[in-house]
């Protein structure tokens, strides 16, 4: 029987999950969706995501692929799967793709957003980093612009990670203030484990005057994680966009 491959477009609040990837004795986004899909389709069904977010990290746009031996009706499928899944996961779309397409390996660009609050917000305390001091945004943007000059980001990667290299092509990295909120945007072809949070934490040290722009440059060039500063809290980080070439879709 011919198998058909589909993409799920989804979002999730990461606060109640131990990350995206299925783990033994831990509540993960991947396991929750696979459980719902298997129930809906009547057979064990696995998914592969476009990226593996860490514990507490959110996604406003994530993709995952799975295979089915039946042609699925989009409106009915979305309604039923969203009804099965809990309040922390939303399935936005079901998209047919070519049979050899992979949600992770065919992605060409990813964007993350990091959110900070400059004053206490009772409606947002679980999904942003509350700052008690106003950082120098201009200085942080000067430092962020340096990231585009480099390709090796080992200094901002978790030490225990199974990757062949630490090269990433960063296409944009900047801070912007909107009222009492501060946002960091970063786009690249790929990201290393823990990379964005480590960058945000180190940029914040620049903004608070604890390290200089020259120090930031030295940290990047050292290729040593122990030289970078503490990672920003997971709760402020969102995977917000994943891009694919048009020719993968049916």
N, C-alpha and C positions, 0 to 999 in steps of 0.2 A: 504494500500500500504506500502511495506517495506521501511523503511528509512535507508539510508546508511550514515555512519559518515566518514568525511574526516578531515584531518589536512591540514592547509595551513602553509607553511614555508614562512616567509616574513621578510622584513627589512624596516626600515623607518628612515627618518631624522626628529627628534622631534622638531626642532626649530619652526615650524609653527603650532604645535598642543598643546592643553591643556592636554597633557598626553594621555595615552592609552584609559582609560575608558570613555564611553559615559556619557556626562553631559549635562544638560539643558543649552541652549544658549552658548555652547562652542564647538569649533572645535576639535574633538578627532579622533585618529587613528581608534578606534573600529567603531565609527559611519560612518566614511568615507568608510571603507571596507564593512560594512553591507549595506550601500547605493549602492555600486557597485555590491555586490553579489545579492541583491534583484532585481536590474535592469537586471542583466545577467540571473538569474534563473526564473524571471517572477513572483516571489512571495516574501513576506517578509521573510528575512533570517537573523538570529542572529548568532553571533560568541562568543566564550569564549576563552580568551587568556591565555597563560601560566603564565603571570604576568602582573602587572599594572604599567607601567612606568609613572613617574611624568611628569609634564609640562617641555618641553625642552629636555628631555632625549631621546636618540636614541636607536635603536636596529639594530644590524647587523644580528642577528638571533632571531626571535620570532616565536612562533607557536600559532595557534588558531584552534579550531574545529568548524564544522558546520554540519548540516544534510541536506540531499537532497533525494528526492524520485526517482531520476533518476541516472543512471550510467553515470558519467561524463568522457568525453574524455580529458585526461590530457593536451596534446599540445594545443588543441583548447581552452580549459578553461583558461589556463595560458595566452595565447595570448590575448583573449578577455578581461579578467579581468584587466590585466596590461594596456590595451588600455583605459579602463574606468577610472581607478584610476589616480590621479595626479602624478606629478614627484617626490613627497616626499615619496611615498610608492612603493615597489617592491614586487611582489609575485614570489617566486622562485620555489615552488613545491606544488603539490597536492598529498596527500598521503592517501590512504584508511586505516582506522583503525577499530578495533573492536567497536561494537555499544555502549558499556558502557564506553569507554575510555574518559577521561577528560584532556584537554590540560594543565590545572593547577594542578589538584590533582594527576595525574599520572607521572608528572615530578619528577625525582629523584635528579637532580643536575642542578644548574644554575651558570653561570659565567658572571661576569661584568668586563669591562675594563674601566679605567679612564685615559684620555689622557691630558697631560700638554705639553705646548711648552716653551722652555727655551729662545727662541728669537722670535721676532715678525714675524709672517707668514701671509702674506696677503691672502693666499689660504686656511687658516685653522682657521681663527679667530672666526668662528661661531660654531666650533666643537671641541674646546679644550680650556683649561685654560692657559692663558698666565701668566707665572711667571716672576717677576721682580728681583728675587733673587734666586740664586742656593741653594736649600736645601741640607742637609746632607743625602744622599740616604742610606748610611749604617745605620745611626741612625733610619731612617724611617723603614728600613727593620727589625731592632731589635724590634721596637715597633710592626710592623705588625705581626711578629712571635708570639707575646704574644696573639694575637687574637685566635690562635689555642688551647690555654690552657683554653678557656672559652666557655660556652654554652649560657649564658644569656646576651643579648645585648640591654637591655632596655635603656642604656645610649645613644645609637645611633639611637633610634627609634623616629619617630614623636610622640608627646604626645597624640594627638587625633587619635587613630587608634583602629579599632575593631578586636583585636586578642586575643586569649585565653592565649597565653604565648609568651615570648620573646626569646625562645630557638632556636638557629640555630647551625648547625654543620658546622663550617668553615673548609674546607679541604686544602685550600692554600690561602696565602695572601702575595704578594711581589711586590716590585718596581723594574723596570729595566730602564736603560737609553739607548736610541738608538740615537746617534748623538745629535741633538738639541731637542729631544723629550724625555719625561719621562712618563712611563706607570705604572699604578697600576693594578694588576690582583688579583681578589678575587673570589673564588669558594665556594659554600655552597649548602646544600640541600634546603634552603629557605632563603629569605631575608625579613627584616622588612621594613616598609615604611620609606624612607629617609635614610636608614641605610648606604648604601655605600658612599653617599655624606658626611654624618656626620663623617664617619671613615676617609675618605680622608682629609677632612678639619682639623680634629684633628691630623692626622699623619703629615700634613704639618706644624702644629705648633711645633711638635717635630723636624722636619727637619730644621726649622728656628731658633731653640734654644729657643723658647718662653715657652715651657714646657719640663720637663724631662721625661725620661723613667718611672721613679717612678710615676710621675704625671699621665702619660698615664694609668698605671696600676690602680691607684686610681680611675680614671674616669670610667674605665670598671666596677670595683667592686662597685662603688657607685649606679649603676642602676638608674641614674638620668640624664635625657637629658640636664638639665641646666648646668651640669658640663662639658659636651663635648663642643667642640669649634664650630665655624660657619661652616655650610655646604659648601662644594665646589660647584662652579657653575654647574648647570644642563647640560650645553652644552658640557662638557667634558666626560659625562658618557654614556656608551654603554652597553646594554644587548647583549652579544656576543655569548652565547651558552646555549642551554637548552637540557638536556639529558633525554631519556626515556628508559625503559626496552624494549628489542627486541620483547617480546611476545605480545605487543599491536598492532603490525602492521599485516595487512592481506597479 
